[in-house]
Amino acid sequence: MPAWLVPALKAVLPHVGSIVAAAAPVFTQKRAGEASAGQAAVVQQQIAELQQAASQNAVHVRELAEQLGQTVTALERAAEQAEARMRRAVGLSLVAVGLAGVALLLALVVLLRG
């Protein structure tokens, strides 16, 4: 699993519930005593509710996509910075190993001569 996926999911998942809750239409219920003439009005009202829910859903999905894009961009920047730090740390480690080797050689020379 890519390392950037877990933080991205942690950033996105808290918002999914509110998006779903806002987009879920509350359907009108047909009352037991309604005539068939009133059924057309109920169907029209349900269609209107579905259209409203679909438009709200589109807005929320767009916002979520923008936030996800920003999160991915931030994660990519952080990964680049971490990679640069890692390169610096490896370079410093190599320099330290080299200096330790030189110090070991100098110590051996001093011990053998003296």
C-alpha positions as CSV (number, residue, x, y, z in Angstrom):
1,M,0.0,0.0,0.0
2,P,1.5,3.4,-0.9
3,A,2.6,5.4,2.1
4,W,0.6,8.5,1.0
5,L,-2.7,6.6,0.9
6,V,-3.2,6.2,4.7
7,P,-2.9,10.0,5.5
8,A,-5.1,10.8,2.5
9,L,-7.8,8.4,3.6
10,K,-7.6,9.8,7.2
11,A,-8.1,13.3,5.8
12,V,-11.0,12.4,3.5
13,L,-13.0,9.8,5.5
14,P,-14.3,12.2,8.2
15,H,-16.1,14.2,5.4
16,V,-17.7,11.2,3.6
17,G,-20.4,10.8,6.2
18,S,-21.5,14.4,6.1
19,I,-21.6,14.3,2.3
20,V,-23.7,11.2,2.2
21,A,-26.0,12.6,4.9
22,A,-26.5,15.8,3.0
23,A,-27.0,14.1,-0.3
24,A,-29.5,11.5,0.9
25,P,-32.9,12.6,-0.1
26,V,-35.8,12.3,2.3
27,F,-38.5,10.8,0.2
28,T,-42.0,11.8,0.7
29,Q,-44.2,8.9,1.8
30,K,-47.5,8.1,0.2
31,R,-50.3,8.3,2.7
32,A,-52.7,5.5,2.9
33,G,-55.8,7.6,2.1
34,E,-54.4,9.4,-1.0
35,A,-56.1,9.1,-4.3
36,S,-54.3,8.2,-7.5
37,A,-54.5,11.9,-8.6
38,G,-52.4,12.8,-5.6
39,Q,-49.9,10.1,-6.6
40,A,-48.6,12.2,-9.5
41,A,-47.9,15.1,-7.1
42,V,-46.0,12.8,-4.8
43,V,-43.9,11.4,-7.8
44,Q,-43.2,15.0,-8.9
45,Q,-42.1,15.9,-5.4
46,Q,-39.9,12.9,-5.2
47,I,-38.3,13.8,-8.5
48,A,-37.7,17.3,-7.3
49,E,-36.1,15.9,-4.1
50,L,-33.9,13.6,-6.1
51,Q,-32.8,16.4,-8.4
52,Q,-31.9,18.6,-5.4
53,A,-30.0,15.7,-3.8
54,A,-28.1,15.1,-7.0
55,S,-27.1,18.7,-7.3
56,Q,-26.0,18.8,-3.7
57,N,-24.1,15.6,-4.2
58,A,-22.3,17.1,-7.2
59,V,-21.2,20.1,-5.2
60,H,-20.0,18.0,-2.3
61,V,-18.1,15.6,-4.6
62,R,-16.4,18.6,-6.3
63,E,-15.4,20.0,-2.9
64,L,-14.1,16.6,-1.8
65,A,-12.2,16.2,-5.1
66,E,-10.6,19.6,-4.5
67,Q,-9.6,18.7,-1.0
68,L,-8.2,15.4,-2.1
69,G,-6.2,17.1,-4.8
70,Q,-4.8,19.5,-2.2
71,T,-4.0,16.6,0.1
72,V,-2.2,14.6,-2.6
73,T,-0.2,17.7,-3.5
74,A,0.8,18.3,0.1
75,L,1.7,14.6,0.5
76,E,3.9,14.8,-2.7
77,R,5.7,17.8,-1.4
78,A,6.2,16.1,2.0
79,A,7.5,13.0,0.2
80,E,10.0,15.1,-1.8
81,Q,11.2,16.9,1.4
82,A,11.6,13.5,3.2
83,E,13.5,12.1,0.3
84,A,15.9,15.2,0.3
85,R,16.4,14.7,4.0
86,M,17.1,11.1,3.5
87,R,19.7,11.8,0.8
88,R,21.4,14.4,3.2
89,A,21.4,11.8,6.0
90,V,22.9,9.1,3.8
91,G,25.5,11.6,2.6
92,L,26.4,12.6,6.2
93,S,26.5,9.0,7.2
94,L,29.0,8.2,4.4
95,V,31.1,11.1,5.4
96,A,31.0,9.9,9.1
97,V,32.0,6.4,8.0
98,G,34.9,7.8,5.9
99,L,36.1,9.9,8.8
100,A,35.9,7.0,11.2
101,G,37.9,4.9,8.8
102,V,40.6,7.6,8.6
103,A,40.6,7.9,12.4
104,L,41.0,4.1,12.7
105,L,43.9,4.1,10.3
106,L,45.6,6.9,12.1
107,A,45.1,5.1,15.4
108,L,46.6,1.9,14.0
109,V,49.6,3.9,12.6
110,V,50.2,5.6,15.9
111,L,49.9,2.2,17.8
112,L,52.3,0.4,15.4
113,R,54.9,3.2,15.4
114,G,54.8,4.0,19.0
